[in-house]
């Protein structure tokens, strides 16, 4: 059975997608960019501020699905500049505890609203059949 996850604590979808979709105990999270949920504007600042906002948004969707960010088993990080990799690691360490999820970090040429980072992933909810 498929259910749609939605929260006003993360940016609303700006296209034909859901914030997340839950199938049994697995939650597939759509990509989050550094939008402030209340204003739907990109957070001011540089790459670190954008990355913090994305992790806050991801955390909110995880919580709305009935879990937490540490329940994520796979994370995909899309960046417009891989030289920011160390910053991602530093900020990611604030949100995750070991064992860390599997992860891919990919440099791409452009992201929606000209942001520098987008993150999506898969979460496995504990104790759900």
N, C-alpha and C positions, 0 to 999 in steps of 0.2 A: 504494500500500500504506500502510495506517495502522498506526502503532505508538504505544503509550502510554509516556509519559515519567513516571518516578516517582523521587523521591529522598527520603531521610530527612534531608537537609540543608535541606529546606523543610517547612512544615507539611503533614501528610497531609490529603487531601481530607475535608471534613466534610459531604459530601453526595454526590449522585449525579453525580460528575464526576471527571475525571482532572486531575492537576497540569498536564499538557500533552499534546497529541496532535501527532504528527509525520506529515505526509503528504509524501512525497518529500523536498524540502529545506526545506519550510515547517513551522514549529512554531507551533502555536496555544496560547498560555499562558493558563490559567484565571486568574481574579482572585486575587491574593494580598492578604491582610490582615495586620496586624502581629502575627501569632502567632509565638511563640518555638517553633521546631520540636521541641525536646526536651521541652517541657512542655505545648505546645498552649494556652498562656495568652497573653493580650494583654500586650505589653511595657509596662512601667510608664513613666510620663512623659507628655509632651504630644505635640503634633502632630509636632514634629521627630523625636522618638524613634520614633514610629509610622512615619513616612515612611522613616527609615533602615532599619527592620526590614523594611518591605515591599520596598525595593530589594535588601536582602540575600536575601530569599526569592526574588525574581524572578531574581536572579543565580544562585542555586543551581539553579533549574529550568533556566535557560539552559545552565549547565554540564553538567547531567545529560543534556541533549539533544544535547550535543556541540558547543556553541558558547559564546558569551559574551554578556553584556548588550549589548555594542556591535553585535551582529548583529541586534538588534531593529530592525524597520522601521516598526512602528506601536505606539504606547503609548496606552492609554486610562486616564486618571486620574479616579477618582471621589472627590469630597470632600464632606463635610457642610458645609463653609464655604469658599467661594471666596476669602475674605480671606486664606487660607493659601497662595495661589498663589505668592507670592514665596519662601516657604520651600520649596515643591516645586521651584521653579527652582534654588534654591541647592543643595539636596541632589541633585537630578538631575544637576547639573553635576559632582558628584563621581564619578558612576557612568558617565556617557557622555562620549565625545569626539566632536568634529565629524567627519563630518556627523551631526547628531542625527536620531533617528527622527521620523517624522510623529507628531503627538500631538493628543489631545483632552483637555480638562480640563473636567469636568462637576460641577456642584453637585447633590447629591441629598439627600433628606430623611433617609435612614437606611441604615446598612450592617450586615452581620452582626456580632454581638457588640458592637454599639454603638461600633465603631471609627470613626475620623475619615477614613480613607483606604483605598482599594482600587485596585490597579493590575492590568491585564491587558494583553495585547499579542500581536503576531505577530513571529516571528523567522524570518529567512531564513539558512539555514546556507550558508557558503561552500564551494565545491568539492564539493557533493553533487548527484548527478544526479537 
